[in-house]
Amino acid sequence: MSLLIFDLIENSLRNLGRAKIRTLLTLLGVIIGISAIVSLMSVGNGFSNSIESQLTELGSNTIFVIPMGSSFVKNTRMTPGDISFMEGVAGVTQVAPVYSTSAMLEFNKQKINVQVSAVDSKNANIFDNTGSFTVAEGRFAGANESGSIVIGDKISNTFFDKKIEIKKLVKLNGEEYRVIGVLAPQNQSFGGGFSGSTSVLMSLEAFKRIVPNPSAQIIFVKTISAESVNLVASDIKEYFEEKYGEGVVIVSSAEQLLEQVEAILGIVTIFLTGVGGIAILVGGVGITNSMVTSVLERTKEIGIMKALGASDKIILSIFLLESAFIGAVGGIIGIIVGYTLAIIIAFIAEMSGVPIIPDINLEITIGALIFSMIVGMLAGYFPALRASKMDPVSALRYE
């Protein structure tokens, strides 16, 4: 029995090798479909894991207050009174507004656009143990050091021809600052957006040199416990809706924000994976077409095999194995190409300030391989069935 199986496999591989060009063209459809599915799932899972990790590190007792909508930006600013209200809500232990803007960083006659972020020095401890603001060299700027900054590791080591070292002078929007710290490498994006590796951090006083009257882009609110989060979030949301109207501010706990982000990512991933699925179905049509052609070309061969005693089951197995091999080989190449694409996408995203670690795992790999083999076998089933049902006499007479 094992010898028969080996002979069937050898025969199938030999037949595929005889039509190299057709086999390669058939493989392309499977490769494109599988690579699209694998890369999208890998990047999507990696992005979701990145956000989940950061939000988990911030703690289940964290609330995010995020100004949203053009009406808020144009007509309203987060005032000191708003911050004071949140600080006075029962159950709140800390309120940390984060301010951000973009600026032109100049060093050694080279210029790049960077994200500049600031937080009041009294609130810097809110990010302890998150991995987002860990200084590898030097230190953070003090409250009164308006001429000092901390830079991300990629800004220090990668973005300029010459490394920016501690105590070096750089310019932000034409103003001179001294580098007093370099952040540790950061593999994940802060909340899916902030990247310490590609950003500049400074004290709030220094930030006001760039933006004299800044408005917070996001406010982190810490509560006494995870149990008090929902009640505190409700009070804050009610305050802002009464003052500014509905829909201008998002008030969400870390858990709620994670659920919302994952829901959006899930929809996008399903849609894009569906596109990949369509591609692999097109590949399946290609396999069917290839197998139909193969059956026609080998009609006499099928007649000879039947005349020599080959059963319908043997003929069916030969052609099914051929289509399964096309699916398997296409799947393996597609998986390799897919993960390569995921790494490239992650690299581009990291250069854009949104680091992602592609999720390369056994489940995606095995799932994609099994899926491609099933598509191959299903696509080749009817041509294989047709071959197995051929009348040996008619097949021998076929020209």
N, C-alpha and C positions, 0 to 999 in steps of 0.2 A: 504493500500500500504506500509506504513512504517513498519507494522507488518511483511509483506512478506519479505521485505528487511532484517529485523532483523533476521528472520528465516533462510534466505539464508546465511547470515554471520555466524550465529551460526552453521549451518550445515557444512559449508565449514571449519570452524576452528576445529570442532569435527572430520571431516574426516582427516584433516592434523595431528591431534593429535593421531589418530589411527596408523599411520605409522611414528612414531617419528624418527627412524633411517634413513629412506629414505628421510624424510623431511629435517633432519639435513644435510645429505650428499648433497642434492640438494641445500641447502642454501649456502654451502661452495663456490661453483662457483660464485654465485652472490656477496657474501661477499668479496672474493678476488678481483674481478673485480672492484667493487665500491670503496673499500678501496684504491686500486692502483690509480684510477682516482682522488679521493678526496685528497689523500696525495700529489700527484704530482702537482695538481692544486694549492693546498694550499701553498706548498713550493715555487713553481714557481712564484705565485703572490706575496708572501711575499718577495722573493728575488728581484723581479722587483720593488716593492714598496720601498724597502730599498735603492736601487740604485737611483731611481727617487727622493726620499726625499733628499739624500745627494747631488746629482747633482743640484737639485733645490736650496738648501741652499747655494751652492757655487756661484750661480748666472748665469744668462743667458749671462753675459759678460765675462765668463771664457772660456779659451782655454786650452786644454790638449795637451802637447807634450810628447809622449811616445816612447822611443827607443825600437825598435822591431827587432827580427831576429838575428841569430847567427853571421852573417857577421858584424853587428854593434858591438856586444859584443866583438868579437875577434879582429877586425881590427880598430875600431874607438871608441873614447871616447868623451862624451859631454864636450867640452872645455870651459874655461872662455870666449873665443872669441865668442862662440855660444851664451852664455848667454848675453854677451854685445850686440850682434847683435839684439837679441829679445827685449832687453830693449830699443834699438834705433828705433824700427819699429814705424812708425806713428800710433798713436791711442793706444799704449800700456802704461799702467799706472804702472804696477808692474809685475815682473817676480820672481817666487818663486820655485827654484829647491828643490825637496824632495829626500833625500838620505836614502836608506834602506839596511839593511843586516841582517843576522841571527847571533845570538851569544848565548853562553852558560851562563845562569844566575845562580849564586850560592848563596844560603843563608841558613844558619843554617845546613850546610853539605848536603843540597839537591840541585840538579841541574835540570834545565829545559831549553829547547831550546826556545828562544823568538825572535820576530822581533824587531829590533832596527831601529828607524827612526830619522832623524834630518832635520832641516831646519834652514837657517840663521836667527838669532834673528831679523834682520831688516825686515824679511818677515813674521814673525809669525802672524801678524794681518790679513793675507789673509784668515785665517781659523776662524776668529771671527764669532760668531753666526751660525756656522755649526754644533755645537754639537759634533764635532770630537775631539777637544783638549780643553775641559773644565776642569780646575783644581778644584777638590773638597776640597783637603787639600794641604796646602803648596803653592808653586809657581813654575813658570817655571824657568829654568836655564838661567842665564845671558850669554852674549857673551863670557866672560872670565872664566866662571865656567866649566872648562874642566873635573872636577872631580865630577860633580853633574848630577843627572838624575831624570826624572819623570817617574813613572810606572803606568800601567793600574790598575783599581780597582780589577780585578780578580787576577792579579799577587800579589797584596797587600793582598787580603783577602782569596783567594781560593786555589791557586796552591801550597802553602807551608803549612806544618803542623803548623807553627807559623806565625802570621801576620807580614808583613813587614810594620813597621811604619815609620813616618817621622824621619829623622836624622839617620836611621839605615844604616849600611855599607853592601854593597853587592858586588859581583864580576861578571864582565862581561869578559869572555875569560881570566880569571885569574887576571884581573886588578881591583883594588878596586874603588868603586864609592859610594857617599853618596846620599841617597834618599831625595830629597827636596820637592817632590810633588807627589800627587796621583790623577789620572784623575777621573772624575765623571763617573758613569756607562754609558756605551754606548751601545744602543740596536741595532744600525745599523752599517753596515760595511762602511768604508770610500770608496766611489766609488765602492763598491762591493768587495774590497780587504783589505784595512787597517782596523784594529780593535783596537781602542784606549784601550779597556778593557784588551787586552792581549798583549800589546806592551810596549816597553820602548822608551821614548823620551829623547833626549839630544841636547845640542847645537852642531853646526857644528864643533866647535873646539874639543869637546869631542868625536864626531864621528870619527874624524881623528886619534884618539888614537887607534881605532879599524881598520879603513880602511884609511891608510895614504893618498892615492890618490883617493878619492871617485868620482864616476860618478853618476849623478842624474838618478833615476829610472823613475821619472816623473817630468815634469815642468808645473806649473800652471802659466798661463799668463792672467792677467786682462786687459781689454780694457776700453776705455772711456765709451762706451755704447754697448748695445746689437746689435745695428745697424752696428757697426764697426767690429764685430766679424769675419764675413766671409772674409772681405778684409784683415784683419790682419792675419788670419789663412792661407789665400792663399799666402801672402808674406813669412810667416815663412816656409810653406811647400816647396815653390819654392827654398828658400835658402838651406834647408837641402837636397833636391833632387839633386840640382846642386853640393853640396859639397860631399855627401855620396852616392848618387844614390837612385833610387826609392825603396820603400818598407821597408826602414830601420828605418823610423820614422813615427809614426802616429800623425797627427795634426788634432785635432777634437774639435769642440765646445761641451759644456755640452749637448746641445740639440741633436747634431749629435751622440755623444757617447751614449746617452740614447737610441736613435733610433736603433743604431747598437746592443747594448746589448739586448734590448727588442726583436729585430728580431731573434737573436740567441736563446734567451730563449724561444721565441715562437715556433721555429722549434723543439727544444729539448722537450718542453712540449707536443707539438702535437704528436711527435714520441712516447714518453713514455705513453701518454694518450691512443694512439692507441694500445699499448701493453695491457693496462688495459682494453680497449674496447674488445680486442680479448678474454681476460680472462672472461669478462662478457658474451660474446657470447657463450663461452664454458659452462658457467653457464646456459645460455638459452637453450642449447642443453640438459643439465641435467634436466631442468624443463620439457622440452618436453618429455623426456624419462620417468620421474617420473609420468607425467600426463597420458601417454599412458598406463603405468603399472597400474595406479590407475583405469583407465577406464575399463581395462580388468578384474581387480579384483572385480569391482563393477557392472559388466554387469547385473547380476540378480537383484541387487538393483535398477539399472536404469529401468529395465523392470517392477519391482513392482511400482516404482514411476509413470511410464507412464500409467500403468494399473489403478492406482488410480486417474489419471487425470492430472498429471504434464505435462505441455506443453514443446515443444522443447526449447522454450525461457528460461523456468525455469531450465531445465537440463543444457543448455549452460551457464547460469548465475552461477550455482553452481560450475562448473569446472573452469570457467574463474576467479571467485572470489578466488578459491584455488590457482591458479597460480599467481594471483595478490598479494595475501597475502605472498606467497613465495618471490616474488620480493620486496614487501614492507618491510618485516621483514629482508630479506637479505640486502636491501638498508640501513635500519636504523643501523643495526649492522656494515655494511661496512663503513658507514659515521663515526661512533664512532671510529672504528679501524683506518680509514684513517686519521682522525684528530690526533689520538694518535701517529700514525707513523710520521705524519708531525712534531709534537712536539719533538719526539725523534730525527728525522733527524736534526731539528733546533738546538737541544741541542748539538748533535755531531758536527755540523758545527760551533757552537759557541765555543766549546772547541778547534776546529781547527783554530780559529781566524777569522771566517767569520760569524758573528752573523746574523741570519735571524729571522724575526718575522712571523710565519705562518699566512696566511690570512684565518681566520675562519669567513666566512660570510654566509648570508642567501641565496644568489644566488647559491653558490656551493652546499649548503645543500639541498635546494628544487630541484635544477636541478638534482642532483644525485638521490634523492628519486623518482622523477617522471620518470627519465630514467630507474631505476631498475624496477619500476612497469610496465612501457611500455614493457620492455624486458620480464618480467614475463607473461604478458597478451598475447603478440605476440607468445611467446613460447608455451603457453597453449591453444592457440586458436583452432588449428586443432584437437588436442585430444578432446577438449570440443565440437567442432562441430560434430566430429564423434559420441560422446556420445549422443548428442541431436538428431541425425538422426537415432538412433537405432530403429529397429522394436521391439515393446514390446513383441510380441509372441516369436521371435527368442531370445530375451534377456532372457526371463523367462526359455527357454529350455537350455541356455548355461551352460555347466559344467566346 
